[in-house]
Amino acid sequence: MSIRAWQAQQLGTPAEVLTLREAPSPRPGAGQVRVAVRASAVNFADTLMCRGEYQVRPEPPFVPGLEVCGDVLEVGEGLTHVAVGDRVLGGTAVPHGGFATECLMEASKTFAAPAGLDDAASAALMIGYQTGWFGLHRRAGLREGETLLVHAASGGVGSAAVQLGKAAGARVIGVVGGQDKVAVAQRMGCDVVVDRRSEDIIARVKEVTDGRGADVVYEPVGGPAYTASTKCIAFEGRIVVVGFASGTIPEPRLNHAMVKNYSILGLHWGLYEQHDPQAVRDCHDELVRLADAGRIEPLVAERFGFEQVPEALTRIAGGSSTGRIVVESG
Ligand SMILES: NC(=O)c1ccc[n+]([C@@H]2O[C@H](COP(=O)([O-])OP(=O)(O)OC[C@H]3O[C@@H](n4cnc5c(N)ncnc54)[C@H](OP(=O)(O)O)[C@@H]3O)[C@@H](O)[C@H]2O)c1
């Protein structure tokens, strides 16, 4: 059987290097499942992977696409928690990623898809929300009543952190770039939204916290967003370093962290699968509970057809998208 797959033939921008090819149906190894893809959520990391700038660096040719919703076609040896025909969501096994009619998934990152979410929203339930949950709860220990500052609050991981912060009882300040994004961040539940293009982030955060600053900062942008965070972080505040969408990796001043008494916490969600797989499963169960209760719902802002994968990846790399971009197979 052959499938259709968007392969990166070499490293470079997605529009330059992705080509649609016929390929053999992938064979699942031990601990993997083969899945017919219903929907594939686009992550900023897909563009980094195509350029060879992500933590995971597969050799070309490879198929990107880190998270999907689909139907199980075949189950690797020794697996009992998934069966052929199950509708599942979760993480793929690149080089056989999700921008294909069939992909491989790691069984350790394969979960039942909630009936209440459609395929596109289900595809977007893992990376953004698990990253948010581990960042806010496990790393930063966010407490009810605290103030949470989320950078890029209308974006993929940012919008998930906003919803999870509200679900945890925090007061959420969202920072976004542009008026159209202000409306999205408000819809996601932010109590206060700061437009970084027209407002001073530090002054606004201090103003709305009576000078105290934010207890927890969720920071997927880097560059000026990180610097601003250090200037409006509260006493005993925690800055969770999530990513560098701006392209600039900050160099923290440790003397500043010391004199202001704040913590800088790194977060690489993907490592929890190796170090604490049970916590990843527990987190999924909690996310499904929150989704069933209507407390969280991935914001699928743009849907692309399967033929438009390079356009979908170009769109997220530009930094102007909101919520999640999803490629649908149907
Ligand atoms: N640590 C982890 O485990 C983990 C897990 C998942 C994702 N991530 C990382 O989180 C970051 C965000 O991913 P995402 O999927 O949420 O992407 P996204 O939706 O595109 O969010 C990125 C946002 O960053 C802001 N931004 C500011 N300056 C930018 C610039 N120069 N270029 C592009 N964007 C800029 C933009 O929002 P505004 O204009 O509103 O500021 C943009 O929408 C990525 O770096 C990704 O690799 C990390």
The ligand as a Gaussian input file, in Angstrom:
#p B3LYP/6-31G(d) Opt

LIG

0 1
 N        9.334000      24.175000      25.710000
 C        8.483000      23.344000      25.138000
 O        8.364000      22.199000      25.565000
 C        7.671000      23.841000      23.980000
 C        6.514000      23.162000      23.568000
 C        5.765000      23.696000      22.523000
 C        6.192000      24.875000      21.893000
 N        7.330000      25.489000      22.281000
 C        7.814000      26.724000      21.635000
 O        6.903000      27.785000      21.883000
 C        7.064000      28.781000      20.873000
 C        5.681000      29.199000      20.380000
 O        5.105000      28.155000      19.622000
 P        3.622000      28.272000      19.045000
 O        3.342000      26.997000      18.327000
 O        2.705000      28.730000      20.119000
 O        3.774000      29.422000      17.943000
 P        2.825000      30.690000      17.644000
 O        1.405000      30.345000      17.835000
 O        3.189000      31.210000      16.305000
 O        3.270000      31.731000      18.705000
 C        4.429000      32.510000      18.511000
 C        4.075000      33.956000      18.774000
 O        5.259000      34.609000      19.202000
 C        5.071000      35.994000      19.020000
 N        6.261000      36.609000      18.414000
 C        6.912000      37.669000      18.922000
 N        7.927000      38.018000      18.142000
 C        7.936000      37.145000      17.099000
 C        8.753000      37.010000      15.948000
 N        9.808000      37.829000      15.735000
 N        8.472000      36.007000      15.056000
 C        7.444000      35.141000      15.274000
 N        6.637000      35.249000      16.380000
 C        6.879000      36.238000      17.266000
 C        3.862000      36.183000      18.116000
 O        2.768000      36.580000      18.959000
 P        2.501000      38.135000      19.329000
 O        2.620000      38.884000      18.045000
 O        1.121000      38.121000      19.843000
 O        3.533000      38.514000      20.330000
 C        3.600000      34.773000      17.589000
 O        2.255000      34.585000      17.275000
 C        7.965000      28.163000      19.812000
 O        9.264000      28.684000      19.949000
 C        7.928000      26.678000      20.122000
 O        9.082000      26.007000      19.677000
 C        8.074000      24.995000      23.321000

